[in-house]
Amino acid sequence: MPIDHERILDSDSVLSMTYLPKTLTVLGAGVIAAEYASIFAALGTKVTMIDRGPRPLGFLDAEIADVFVSAFTAWGRAILGGRKHVSVAWDEVDQVVTRLDDGSQIRSEKLLCCLGRVANLAGLDLEKAGLAATERGLIAVDADCRTAVPNLYAAGDVIGPPSLASSSAEQGRRAVCHMFGVTLGHAAT
């Protein structure tokens, strides 16, 4: 993704914008994408969300995600599910052009790329620990955040979505409780 932090933004550089764009394309449909798309839509920006999944917030119960879709589209905003971007480029005049795999294109003043974080496993020497990354480049864990090596735990971005600080903190608490035999949600006495 050719993020230039001026016209093609990520979730950090979007916070440095000096004006409200009239149009915004949001690539992705996870928590961060939905959050920013909602904020800009509420402020009057014409927002188009694009994602390869059939609906936004795919990890949520369908009924909950449907409430989001209903509210978002009621504002006159668009969600293009089941589509994938082929290219994103600044037209050298005034718009970002996003070409989709169905041959269509979306033009907008700005584009926000929210396609997820990449787990930083470099330097962890997973092989020496007896672990291997999954096909998606993550560390597989069970419900207690324990890896395939029983005395090793993982939490946060390295285990996958939702890659949010609050989720990572909860995963860490879950792992520590399991390590020390503390029932989740109860303080040790």
PyMOL commands that place a pseudoatom at each C-alpha (Angstrom):
pseudoatom trace, name=CA, resn=MET, resi=1, chain=A, elem=C, hetatm=0, pos=[0.000, 0.000, 0.000]
pseudoatom trace, name=CA, resn=PRO, resi=2, chain=A, elem=C, hetatm=0, pos=[1.597, 3.296, -1.049]
pseudoatom trace, name=CA, resn=ILE, resi=3, chain=A, elem=C, hetatm=0, pos=[0.860, 5.146, 2.217]
pseudoatom trace, name=CA, resn=ASP, resi=4, chain=A, elem=C, hetatm=0, pos=[2.118, 8.713, 1.860]
pseudoatom trace, name=CA, resn=HIS, resi=5, chain=A, elem=C, hetatm=0, pos=[0.517, 10.063, 5.089]
pseudoatom trace, name=CA, resn=GLU, resi=6, chain=A, elem=C, hetatm=0, pos=[-1.013, 12.926, 3.131]
pseudoatom trace, name=CA, resn=ARG, resi=7, chain=A, elem=C, hetatm=0, pos=[-3.620, 11.440, 0.816]
pseudoatom trace, name=CA, resn=ILE, resi=8, chain=A, elem=C, hetatm=0, pos=[-3.245, 7.722, 1.546]
pseudoatom trace, name=CA, resn=LEU, resi=9, chain=A, elem=C, hetatm=0, pos=[-3.317, 7.385, 5.310]
pseudoatom trace, name=CA, resn=ASP, resi=10, chain=A, elem=C, hetatm=0, pos=[-2.940, 4.782, 8.015]
pseudoatom trace, name=CA, resn=SER, resi=11, chain=A, elem=C, hetatm=0, pos=[-4.582, 4.763, 11.447]
pseudoatom trace, name=CA, resn=ASP, resi=12, chain=A, elem=C, hetatm=0, pos=[-1.792, 6.949, 12.847]
pseudoatom trace, name=CA, resn=SER, resi=13, chain=A, elem=C, hetatm=0, pos=[-1.462, 9.574, 10.110]
pseudoatom trace, name=CA, resn=VAL, resi=14, chain=A, elem=C, hetatm=0, pos=[-5.248, 10.040, 9.848]
pseudoatom trace, name=CA, resn=LEU, resi=15, chain=A, elem=C, hetatm=0, pos=[-4.984, 11.813, 13.211]
pseudoatom trace, name=CA, resn=SER, resi=16, chain=A, elem=C, hetatm=0, pos=[-2.718, 14.458, 11.661]
pseudoatom trace, name=CA, resn=MET, resi=17, chain=A, elem=C, hetatm=0, pos=[-5.185, 15.621, 8.986]
pseudoatom trace, name=CA, resn=THR, resi=18, chain=A, elem=C, hetatm=0, pos=[-5.663, 19.379, 9.034]
pseudoatom trace, name=CA, resn=TYR, resi=19, chain=A, elem=C, hetatm=0, pos=[-9.117, 19.423, 7.431]
pseudoatom trace, name=CA, resn=LEU, resi=20, chain=A, elem=C, hetatm=0, pos=[-12.177, 17.212, 7.060]
pseudoatom trace, name=CA, resn=PRO, resi=21, chain=A, elem=C, hetatm=0, pos=[-12.261, 15.552, 3.632]
pseudoatom trace, name=CA, resn=LYS, resi=22, chain=A, elem=C, hetatm=0, pos=[-15.497, 15.555, 1.635]
pseudoatom trace, name=CA, resn=THR, resi=23, chain=A, elem=C, hetatm=0, pos=[-14.929, 11.933, 0.576]
pseudoatom trace, name=CA, resn=LEU, resi=24, chain=A, elem=C, hetatm=0, pos=[-13.024, 9.074, 2.187]
pseudoatom trace, name=CA, resn=THR, resi=25, chain=A, elem=C, hetatm=0, pos=[-12.421, 5.477, 1.175]
pseudoatom trace, name=CA, resn=VAL, resi=26, chain=A, elem=C, hetatm=0, pos=[-11.706, 3.087, 4.042]
pseudoatom trace, name=CA, resn=LEU, resi=27, chain=A, elem=C, hetatm=0, pos=[-9.984, -0.184, 3.175]
pseudoatom trace, name=CA, resn=GLY, resi=28, chain=A, elem=C, hetatm=0, pos=[-10.835, -2.802, 5.771]
pseudoatom trace, name=CA, resn=ALA, resi=29, chain=A, elem=C, hetatm=0, pos=[-13.834, -3.549, 7.935]
pseudoatom trace, name=CA, resn=GLY, resi=30, chain=A, elem=C, hetatm=0, pos=[-12.457, -4.428, 11.332]
pseudoatom trace, name=CA, resn=VAL, resi=31, chain=A, elem=C, hetatm=0, pos=[-12.797, -2.497, 14.567]
pseudoatom trace, name=CA, resn=ILE, resi=32, chain=A, elem=C, hetatm=0, pos=[-10.452, 0.377, 13.651]
pseudoatom trace, name=CA, resn=ALA, resi=33, chain=A, elem=C, hetatm=0, pos=[-11.906, 0.719, 10.132]
pseudoatom trace, name=CA, resn=ALA, resi=34, chain=A, elem=C, hetatm=0, pos=[-15.475, 0.751, 11.456]
pseudoatom trace, name=CA, resn=GLU, resi=35, chain=A, elem=C, hetatm=0, pos=[-14.574, 3.219, 14.181]
pseudoatom trace, name=CA, resn=TYR, resi=36, chain=A, elem=C, hetatm=0, pos=[-12.955, 5.748, 11.840]
pseudoatom trace, name=CA, resn=ALA, resi=37, chain=A, elem=C, hetatm=0, pos=[-15.571, 5.240, 9.115]
pseudoatom trace, name=CA, resn=SER, resi=38, chain=A, elem=C, hetatm=0, pos=[-18.311, 5.982, 11.667]
pseudoatom trace, name=CA, resn=ILE, resi=39, chain=A, elem=C, hetatm=0, pos=[-16.553, 9.060, 13.004]
pseudoatom trace, name=CA, resn=PHE, resi=40, chain=A, elem=C, hetatm=0, pos=[-16.022, 10.564, 9.554]
pseudoatom trace, name=CA, resn=ALA, resi=41, chain=A, elem=C, hetatm=0, pos=[-19.555, 9.653, 8.435]
pseudoatom trace, name=CA, resn=ALA, resi=42, chain=A, elem=C, hetatm=0, pos=[-20.996, 11.338, 11.540]
pseudoatom trace, name=CA, resn=LEU, resi=43, chain=A, elem=C, hetatm=0, pos=[-18.966, 14.458, 10.699]
pseudoatom trace, name=CA, resn=GLY, resi=44, chain=A, elem=C, hetatm=0, pos=[-20.504, 14.575, 7.216]
pseudoatom trace, name=CA, resn=THR, resi=45, chain=A, elem=C, hetatm=0, pos=[-17.813, 12.933, 5.097]
pseudoatom trace, name=CA, resn=LYS, resi=46, chain=A, elem=C, hetatm=0, pos=[-19.075, 10.635, 2.336]
pseudoatom trace, name=CA, resn=VAL, resi=47, chain=A, elem=C, hetatm=0, pos=[-17.432, 7.353, 3.351]
pseudoatom trace, name=CA, resn=THR, resi=48, chain=A, elem=C, hetatm=0, pos=[-17.079, 4.124, 1.376]
pseudoatom trace, name=CA, resn=MET, resi=49, chain=A, elem=C, hetatm=0, pos=[-15.827, 1.046, 3.228]
pseudoatom trace, name=CA, resn=ILE, resi=50, chain=A, elem=C, hetatm=0, pos=[-14.301, -1.749, 1.138]
pseudoatom trace, name=CA, resn=ASP, resi=51, chain=A, elem=C, hetatm=0, pos=[-13.416, -5.197, 2.426]
pseudoatom trace, name=CA, resn=ARG, resi=52, chain=A, elem=C, hetatm=0, pos=[-12.914, -8.687, 1.061]
pseudoatom trace, name=CA, resn=GLY, resi=53, chain=A, elem=C, hetatm=0, pos=[-15.195, -10.111, 3.763]
pseudoatom trace, name=CA, resn=PRO, resi=54, chain=A, elem=C, hetatm=0, pos=[-18.928, -10.230, 3.097]
pseudoatom trace, name=CA, resn=ARG, resi=55, chain=A, elem=C, hetatm=0, pos=[-19.736, -7.836, 5.940]
pseudoatom trace, name=CA, resn=PRO, resi=56, chain=A, elem=C, hetatm=0, pos=[-17.887, -5.515, 8.315]
pseudoatom trace, name=CA, resn=LEU, resi=57, chain=A, elem=C, hetatm=0, pos=[-16.847, -6.672, 11.777]
pseudoatom trace, name=CA, resn=GLY, resi=58, chain=A, elem=C, hetatm=0, pos=[-16.924, -10.277, 10.605]
pseudoatom trace, name=CA, resn=PHE, resi=59, chain=A, elem=C, hetatm=0, pos=[-15.737, -11.630, 13.959]
pseudoatom trace, name=CA, resn=LEU, resi=60, chain=A, elem=C, hetatm=0, pos=[-18.872, -10.303, 15.703]
pseudoatom trace, name=CA, resn=ASP, resi=61, chain=A, elem=C, hetatm=0, pos=[-22.226, -11.979, 15.940]
pseudoatom trace, name=CA, resn=ALA, resi=62, chain=A, elem=C, hetatm=0, pos=[-24.029, -11.282, 12.653]
pseudoatom trace, name=CA, resn=GLU, resi=63, chain=A, elem=C, hetatm=0, pos=[-26.930, -9.587, 14.444]
pseudoatom trace, name=CA, resn=ILE, resi=64, chain=A, elem=C, hetatm=0, pos=[-24.579, -7.042, 16.057]
pseudoatom trace, name=CA, resn=ALA, resi=65, chain=A, elem=C, hetatm=0, pos=[-22.731, -6.374, 12.803]
pseudoatom trace, name=CA, resn=ASP, resi=66, chain=A, elem=C, hetatm=0, pos=[-26.081, -5.888, 11.050]
pseudoatom trace, name=CA, resn=VAL, resi=67, chain=A, elem=C, hetatm=0, pos=[-26.934, -3.074, 13.488]
pseudoatom trace, name=CA, resn=PHE, resi=68, chain=A, elem=C, hetatm=0, pos=[-23.688, -1.325, 12.520]
pseudoatom trace, name=CA, resn=VAL, resi=69, chain=A, elem=C, hetatm=0, pos=[-24.390, -1.810, 8.793]
pseudoatom trace, name=CA, resn=SER, resi=70, chain=A, elem=C, hetatm=0, pos=[-27.927, -0.516, 9.170]
pseudoatom trace, name=CA, resn=ALA, resi=71, chain=A, elem=C, hetatm=0, pos=[-26.841, 2.636, 11.021]
pseudoatom trace, name=CA, resn=PHE, resi=72, chain=A, elem=C, hetatm=0, pos=[-23.912, 3.286, 8.680]
pseudoatom trace, name=CA, resn=THR, resi=73, chain=A, elem=C, hetatm=0, pos=[-25.926, 2.924, 5.494]
pseudoatom trace, name=CA, resn=ALA, resi=74, chain=A, elem=C, hetatm=0, pos=[-28.817, 4.951, 6.977]
pseudoatom trace, name=CA, resn=TRP, resi=75, chain=A, elem=C, hetatm=0, pos=[-26.386, 7.889, 6.922]
pseudoatom trace, name=CA, resn=GLY, resi=76, chain=A, elem=C, hetatm=0, pos=[-26.126, 7.351, 3.166]
pseudoatom trace, name=CA, resn=ARG, resi=77, chain=A, elem=C, hetatm=0, pos=[-22.680, 5.778, 3.401]
pseudoatom trace, name=CA, resn=ALA, resi=78, chain=A, elem=C, hetatm=0, pos=[-21.582, 2.706, 1.431]
pseudoatom trace, name=CA, resn=ILE, resi=79, chain=A, elem=C, hetatm=0, pos=[-20.135, -0.658, 2.388]
pseudoatom trace, name=CA, resn=LEU, resi=80, chain=A, elem=C, hetatm=0, pos=[-18.698, -2.751, -0.420]
pseudoatom trace, name=CA, resn=GLY, resi=81, chain=A, elem=C, hetatm=0, pos=[-18.256, -6.245, 0.988]
pseudoatom trace, name=CA, resn=GLY, resi=82, chain=A, elem=C, hetatm=0, pos=[-16.792, -9.197, -0.859]
pseudoatom trace, name=CA, resn=ARG, resi=83, chain=A, elem=C, hetatm=0, pos=[-14.513, -6.915, -2.870]
pseudoatom trace, name=CA, resn=LYS, resi=84, chain=A, elem=C, hetatm=0, pos=[-10.768, -6.620, -2.959]
pseudoatom trace, name=CA, resn=HIS, resi=85, chain=A, elem=C, hetatm=0, pos=[-8.660, -3.656, -3.978]
pseudoatom trace, name=CA, resn=VAL, resi=86, chain=A, elem=C, hetatm=0, pos=[-6.341, -4.265, -6.916]
pseudoatom trace, name=CA, resn=SER, resi=87, chain=A, elem=C, hetatm=0, pos=[-4.557, -0.933, -6.820]
pseudoatom trace, name=CA, resn=VAL, resi=88, chain=A, elem=C, hetatm=0, pos=[-4.557, 2.374, -4.996]
pseudoatom trace, name=CA, resn=ALA, resi=89, chain=A, elem=C, hetatm=0, pos=[-2.971, 5.486, -6.515]
pseudoatom trace, name=CA, resn=TRP, resi=90, chain=A, elem=C, hetatm=0, pos=[-3.082, 9.267, -6.347]
pseudoatom trace, name=CA, resn=ASP, resi=91, chain=A, elem=C, hetatm=0, pos=[-4.329, 10.617, -9.687]
pseudoatom trace, name=CA, resn=GLU, resi=92, chain=A, elem=C, hetatm=0, pos=[-1.819, 13.509, -9.486]
pseudoatom trace, name=CA, resn=VAL, resi=93, chain=A, elem=C, hetatm=0, pos=[-4.699, 16.005, -9.468]
pseudoatom trace, name=CA, resn=ASP, resi=94, chain=A, elem=C, hetatm=0, pos=[-7.162, 15.754, -6.595]
pseudoatom trace, name=CA, resn=GLN, resi=95, chain=A, elem=C, hetatm=0, pos=[-8.265, 12.180, -5.901]
pseudoatom trace, name=CA, resn=VAL, resi=96, chain=A, elem=C, hetatm=0, pos=[-7.134, 8.768, -4.737]
pseudoatom trace, name=CA, resn=VAL, resi=97, chain=A, elem=C, hetatm=0, pos=[-8.293, 6.109, -7.187]
pseudoatom trace, name=CA, resn=THR, resi=98, chain=A, elem=C, hetatm=0, pos=[-9.010, 2.653, -5.793]
pseudoatom trace, name=CA, resn=ARG, resi=99, chain=A, elem=C, hetatm=0, pos=[-9.476, -0.050, -8.413]
pseudoatom trace, name=CA, resn=LEU, resi=100, chain=A, elem=C, hetatm=0, pos=[-11.399, -3.125, -7.342]
pseudoatom trace, name=CA, resn=ASP, resi=101, chain=A, elem=C, hetatm=0, pos=[-11.234, -6.730, -8.481]
pseudoatom trace, name=CA, resn=ASP, resi=102, chain=A, elem=C, hetatm=0, pos=[-14.646, -6.430, -10.181]
pseudoatom trace, name=CA, resn=GLY, resi=103, chain=A, elem=C, hetatm=0, pos=[-13.284, -3.698, -12.493]
pseudoatom trace, name=CA, resn=SER, resi=104, chain=A, elem=C, hetatm=0, pos=[-14.977, -0.821, -10.695]
pseudoatom trace, name=CA, resn=GLN, resi=105, chain=A, elem=C, hetatm=0, pos=[-13.160, 2.111, -9.186]
pseudoatom trace, name=CA, resn=ILE, resi=106, chain=A, elem=C, hetatm=0, pos=[-13.793, 4.378, -6.243]
pseudoatom trace, name=CA, resn=ARG, resi=107, chain=A, elem=C, hetatm=0, pos=[-12.513, 7.946, -6.224]
pseudoatom trace, name=CA, resn=SER, resi=108, chain=A, elem=C, hetatm=0, pos=[-12.085, 9.892, -3.014]
pseudoatom trace, name=CA, resn=GLU, resi=109, chain=A, elem=C, hetatm=0, pos=[-10.221, 12.835, -1.604]
pseudoatom trace, name=CA, resn=LYS, resi=110, chain=A, elem=C, hetatm=0, pos=[-8.436, 10.623, 0.935]
pseudoatom trace, name=CA, resn=LEU, resi=111, chain=A, elem=C, hetatm=0, pos=[-8.012, 6.908, 1.597]
pseudoatom trace, name=CA, resn=LEU, resi=112, chain=A, elem=C, hetatm=0, pos=[-7.577, 5.303, 4.992]
pseudoatom trace, name=CA, resn=CYS, resi=113, chain=A, elem=C, hetatm=0, pos=[-5.874, 1.908, 5.005]
pseudoatom trace, name=CA, resn=CYS, resi=114, chain=A, elem=C, hetatm=0, pos=[-7.071, -0.230, 7.934]
pseudoatom trace, name=CA, resn=LEU, resi=115, chain=A, elem=C, hetatm=0, pos=[-6.165, -3.688, 6.685]
pseudoatom trace, name=CA, resn=GLY, resi=116, chain=A, elem=C, hetatm=0, pos=[-4.782, -4.816, 10.025]
pseudoatom trace, name=CA, resn=ARG, resi=117, chain=A, elem=C, hetatm=0, pos=[-1.501, -5.012, 11.798]
pseudoatom trace, name=CA, resn=VAL, resi=118, chain=A, elem=C, hetatm=0, pos=[1.239, -7.472, 10.981]
pseudoatom trace, name=CA, resn=ALA, resi=119, chain=A, elem=C, hetatm=0, pos=[2.563, -9.495, 13.893]
pseudoatom trace, name=CA, resn=ASN, resi=120, chain=A, elem=C, hetatm=0, pos=[6.221, -8.743, 14.561]
pseudoatom trace, name=CA, resn=LEU, resi=121, chain=A, elem=C, hetatm=0, pos=[7.659, -12.214, 15.116]
pseudoatom trace, name=CA, resn=ALA, resi=122, chain=A, elem=C, hetatm=0, pos=[11.130, -11.299, 13.849]
pseudoatom trace, name=CA, resn=GLY, resi=123, chain=A, elem=C, hetatm=0, pos=[13.789, -11.951, 16.440]
pseudoatom trace, name=CA, resn=LEU, resi=124, chain=A, elem=C, hetatm=0, pos=[11.625, -14.191, 18.628]
pseudoatom trace, name=CA, resn=ASP, resi=125, chain=A, elem=C, hetatm=0, pos=[13.390, -17.390, 17.487]
pseudoatom trace, name=CA, resn=LEU, resi=126, chain=A, elem=C, hetatm=0, pos=[10.164, -19.353, 17.564]
pseudoatom trace, name=CA, resn=GLU, resi=127, chain=A, elem=C, hetatm=0, pos=[11.912, -22.478, 16.309]
pseudoatom trace, name=CA, resn=LYS, resi=128, chain=A, elem=C, hetatm=0, pos=[14.282, -22.507, 19.294]
pseudoatom trace, name=CA, resn=ALA, resi=129, chain=A, elem=C, hetatm=0, pos=[11.239, -22.342, 21.573]
pseudoatom trace, name=CA, resn=GLY, resi=130, chain=A, elem=C, hetatm=0, pos=[9.647, -25.284, 19.766]
pseudoatom trace, name=CA, resn=LEU, resi=131, chain=A, elem=C, hetatm=0, pos=[7.030, -23.149, 18.021]
pseudoatom trace, name=CA, resn=ALA, resi=132, chain=A, elem=C, hetatm=0, pos=[6.214, -22.188, 14.453]
pseudoatom trace, name=CA, resn=ALA, resi=133, chain=A, elem=C, hetatm=0, pos=[4.161, -19.364, 13.033]
pseudoatom trace, name=CA, resn=THR, resi=134, chain=A, elem=C, hetatm=0, pos=[0.781, -20.244, 11.568]
pseudoatom trace, name=CA, resn=GLU, resi=135, chain=A, elem=C, hetatm=0, pos=[-0.006, -19.839, 7.887]
pseudoatom trace, name=CA, resn=ARG, resi=136, chain=A, elem=C, hetatm=0, pos=[-1.169, -16.279, 8.708]
pseudoatom trace, name=CA, resn=GLY, resi=137, chain=A, elem=C, hetatm=0, pos=[2.107, -15.403, 10.472]
pseudoatom trace, name=CA, resn=LEU, resi=138, chain=A, elem=C, hetatm=0, pos=[0.704, -15.639, 14.003]
pseudoatom trace, name=CA, resn=ILE, resi=139, chain=A, elem=C, hetatm=0, pos=[1.311, -17.709, 17.113]
pseudoatom trace, name=CA, resn=ALA, resi=140, chain=A, elem=C, hetatm=0, pos=[-1.498, -20.200, 17.772]
pseudoatom trace, name=CA, resn=VAL, resi=141, chain=A, elem=C, hetatm=0, pos=[-2.848, -20.242, 21.334]
pseudoatom trace, name=CA, resn=ASP, resi=142, chain=A, elem=C, hetatm=0, pos=[-5.675, -21.913, 23.252]
pseudoatom trace, name=CA, resn=ALA, resi=143, chain=A, elem=C, hetatm=0, pos=[-8.394, -20.157, 25.277]
pseudoatom trace, name=CA, resn=ASP, resi=144, chain=A, elem=C, hetatm=0, pos=[-5.870, -19.492, 28.067]
pseudoatom trace, name=CA, resn=CYS, resi=145, chain=A, elem=C, hetatm=0, pos=[-3.325, -17.957, 25.641]
pseudoatom trace, name=CA, resn=ARG, resi=146, chain=A, elem=C, hetatm=0, pos=[-1.085, -21.029, 26.008]
pseudoatom trace, name=CA, resn=THR, resi=147, chain=A, elem=C, hetatm=0, pos=[0.947, -22.007, 22.949]
pseudoatom trace, name=CA, resn=ALA, resi=148, chain=A, elem=C, hetatm=0, pos=[1.693, -25.541, 21.742]
pseudoatom trace, name=CA, resn=VAL, resi=149, chain=A, elem=C, hetatm=0, pos=[4.550, -25.525, 24.263]
pseudoatom trace, name=CA, resn=PRO, resi=150, chain=A, elem=C, hetatm=0, pos=[2.577, -25.772, 27.551]
pseudoatom trace, name=CA, resn=ASN, resi=151, chain=A, elem=C, hetatm=0, pos=[4.755, -23.404, 29.603]
pseudoatom trace, name=CA, resn=LEU, resi=152, chain=A, elem=C, hetatm=0, pos=[4.837, -20.679, 26.921]
pseudoatom trace, name=CA, resn=TYR, resi=153, chain=A, elem=C, hetatm=0, pos=[2.075, -18.116, 26.533]
pseudoatom trace, name=CA, resn=ALA, resi=154, chain=A, elem=C, hetatm=0, pos=[1.445, -15.397, 23.960]
pseudoatom trace, name=CA, resn=ALA, resi=155, chain=A, elem=C, hetatm=0, pos=[-0.856, -12.366, 23.871]
pseudoatom trace, name=CA, resn=GLY, resi=156, chain=A, elem=C, hetatm=0, pos=[-1.439, -9.278, 21.767]
pseudoatom trace, name=CA, resn=ASP, resi=157, chain=A, elem=C, hetatm=0, pos=[-0.821, -8.709, 18.089]
pseudoatom trace, name=CA, resn=VAL, resi=158, chain=A, elem=C, hetatm=0, pos=[1.200, -11.925, 17.752]
pseudoatom trace, name=CA, resn=ILE, resi=159, chain=A, elem=C, hetatm=0, pos=[-1.941, -14.058, 18.263]
pseudoatom trace, name=CA, resn=GLY, resi=160, chain=A, elem=C, hetatm=0, pos=[-4.153, -12.118, 15.858]
pseudoatom trace, name=CA, resn=PRO, resi=161, chain=A, elem=C, hetatm=0, pos=[-7.345, -10.083, 15.933]
pseudoatom trace, name=CA, resn=PRO, resi=162, chain=A, elem=C, hetatm=0, pos=[-8.737, -8.169, 17.520]
pseudoatom trace, name=CA, resn=SER, resi=163, chain=A, elem=C, hetatm=0, pos=[-5.412, -6.348, 17.742]
pseudoatom trace, name=CA, resn=LEU, resi=164, chain=A, elem=C, hetatm=0, pos=[-6.493, -3.787, 20.298]
pseudoatom trace, name=CA, resn=ALA, resi=165, chain=A, elem=C, hetatm=0, pos=[-4.671, -2.682, 23.450]
pseudoatom trace, name=CA, resn=SER, resi=166, chain=A, elem=C, hetatm=0, pos=[-7.653, -3.533, 25.639]
pseudoatom trace, name=CA, resn=SER, resi=167, chain=A, elem=C, hetatm=0, pos=[-7.882, -7.039, 24.149]
pseudoatom trace, name=CA, resn=SER, resi=168, chain=A, elem=C, hetatm=0, pos=[-4.149, -7.570, 24.552]
pseudoatom trace, name=CA, resn=ALA, resi=169, chain=A, elem=C, hetatm=0, pos=[-4.312, -6.528, 28.213]
pseudoatom trace, name=CA, resn=GLU, resi=170, chain=A, elem=C, hetatm=0, pos=[-7.165, -8.963, 28.821]
pseudoatom trace, name=CA, resn=GLN, resi=171, chain=A, elem=C, hetatm=0, pos=[-5.248, -11.736, 27.039]
pseudoatom trace, name=CA, resn=GLY, resi=172, chain=A, elem=C, hetatm=0, pos=[-2.271, -11.039, 29.289]
pseudoatom trace, name=CA, resn=ARG, resi=173, chain=A, elem=C, hetatm=0, pos=[-4.474, -11.232, 32.397]
pseudoatom trace, name=CA, resn=ARG, resi=174, chain=A, elem=C, hetatm=0, pos=[-5.980, -14.493, 31.143]
pseudoatom trace, name=CA, resn=ALA, resi=175, chain=A, elem=C, hetatm=0, pos=[-2.515, -15.988, 30.587]
pseudoatom trace, name=CA, resn=VAL, resi=176, chain=A, elem=C, hetatm=0, pos=[-1.189, -14.901, 33.996]
pseudoatom trace, name=CA, resn=CYS, resi=177, chain=A, elem=C, hetatm=0, pos=[-4.272, -16.230, 35.779]
pseudoatom trace, name=CA, resn=HIS, resi=178, chain=A, elem=C, hetatm=0, pos=[-3.808, -19.582, 34.060]
pseudoatom trace, name=CA, resn=MET, resi=179, chain=A, elem=C, hetatm=0, pos=[-0.072, -19.657, 34.860]
pseudoatom trace, name=CA, resn=PHE, resi=180, chain=A, elem=C, hetatm=0, pos=[-0.724, -19.185, 38.576]
pseudoatom trace, name=CA, resn=GLY, resi=181, chain=A, elem=C, hetatm=0, pos=[-3.908, -21.229, 38.841]
pseudoatom trace, name=CA, resn=VAL, resi=182, chain=A, elem=C, hetatm=0, pos=[-6.110, -18.230, 39.604]
pseudoatom trace, name=CA, resn=THR, resi=183, chain=A, elem=C, hetatm=0, pos=[-9.713, -18.511, 38.467]
pseudoatom trace, name=CA, resn=LEU, resi=184, chain=A, elem=C, hetatm=0, pos=[-10.321, -15.849, 35.851]
pseudoatom trace, name=CA, resn=GLY, resi=185, chain=A, elem=C, hetatm=0, pos=[-12.243, -12.938, 37.322]
pseudoatom trace, name=CA, resn=HIS, resi=186, chain=A, elem=C, hetatm=0, pos=[-11.342, -13.698, 40.956]
pseudoatom trace, name=CA, resn=ALA, resi=187, chain=A, elem=C, hetatm=0, pos=[-8.562, -12.180, 42.987]
pseudoatom trace, name=CA, resn=ALA, resi=188, chain=A, elem=C, hetatm=0, pos=[-6.085, -14.511, 44.662]
pseudoatom trace, name=CA, resn=THR, resi=189, chain=A, elem=C, hetatm=0, pos=[-6.446, -14.745, 48.441]
for i in range(1, 189): cmd.bond("trace and resi %d" % i, "trace and resi %d" % (i + 1))
show_as sticks, trace
zoom trace
